[in-house]
Amino acid sequence: VLVDVRFVHEHEWVALPDSVLMPLPELEEHAEALQAFRGRPVVVYCHHGVRSLDGAAYLRDLGLEAVSLKGGIDLYSRTVDPSLPRY
C-alpha cells in the first residue's frame, strides 16, 4: 500500500500510481481506515522523505507494517521514473 502524506495540491501535481492520499496533519483522522491495511506492507511517502518518517512512525504505533520512502517522491522521480514531474 502506498500512502501519500503530502498536501492535496502536491498530490494533484504528481503522485505515485494507486497511492492513497492521507495528509500528515489529518493522519489521525484516518486511523480507522488505516486498519484496512493491517497485514500488508505500507510505504509512506512525501516530497523529500521527512514527513513520511513521522507518518510511518504513526502507522507503526497503530501496529501496521510501515516504512518511509527514503528521499520521497523527489528522489523516486530522479532515480526510478524520470517522467514524473518534480517540484
Secondary structure as the mmCIF struct_conf table of DSSP 4:
data_model
#
loop_
_struct_conf.conf_type_id
_struct_conf.id
_struct_conf.beg_label_comp_id
_struct_conf.beg_label_asym_id
_struct_conf.beg_label_seq_id
_struct_conf.end_label_comp_id
_struct_conf.end_label_asym_id
_struct_conf.end_label_seq_id
STRN STRN1 LEU A 2 ASP A 4
BEND BEND1 ARG A 6 ARG A 6
HELX_RH_AL_P HELX_RH_AL_P1 VAL A 8 TRP A 13
TURN_TY1_P TURN_TY1_P1 PRO A 17 ASP A 18
STRN STRN2 VAL A 20 LEU A 21
HELX_RH_3T_P HELX_RH_3T_P1 LEU A 24 HIS A 30
HELX_RH_AL_P HELX_RH_AL_P2 ALA A 31 LEU A 34
HELX_RH_3T_P HELX_RH_3T_P2 GLN A 35 PHE A 37
TURN_TY1_P TURN_TY1_P2 ARG A 38 GLY A 39
BEND BEND2 ARG A 40 ARG A 40
STRN STRN3 VAL A 42 TYR A 45
BEND BEND3 HIS A 47 VAL A 50
HELX_RH_AL_P HELX_RH_AL_P3 ARG A 51 ASP A 61
TURN_TY1_P TURN_TY1_P3 LEU A 62 GLY A 63
STRN STRN4 ALA A 66 SER A 68
TURN_TY1_P TURN_TY1_P4 LYS A 70 GLY A 71
HELX_RH_AL_P HELX_RH_AL_P4 GLY A 72 THR A 79
TURN_TY1_P TURN_TY1_P5 VAL A 80 VAL A 80
TURN_TY1_P TURN_TY1_P6 PRO A 82 SER A 83
BEND BEND4 LEU A 84 LEU A 84
#
